[in-house]
Amino acid sequence: MALKFELVTPERLVRSEDVHMVVVPGSEGDFGVLEGHSPMMSTIRSDAAVEIYASEGAAPERIAIAGGFAEVNDKGLTILAESVG
């Protein structure tokens, strides 16, 4: 099973790939998203990092982001970040 993940800024599409899990730094706490997650939206904390797990048991890749929104729907997870890096 794979989760469709996209990371987008106002300037460009940063990532678009199938992954195992993403841990999102929500404004009310971190939450993990796997394929089949219930639909939801959340704001993202400023000066935080997204953790991307390419496969089960893999070490996470961390990407620093600054604010934005996360949307989980039946197509996957999209993070709209104010900035990346």
ABEGO torsion letter per residue (X at the ends): XBBBBBBBBAABBABBBBBABBBBBBAAEBBBBBBGBBBBBBBBBBGBBBBBBABBGBBBBBBBBBEEBBBBBAAEBBBBBABBX
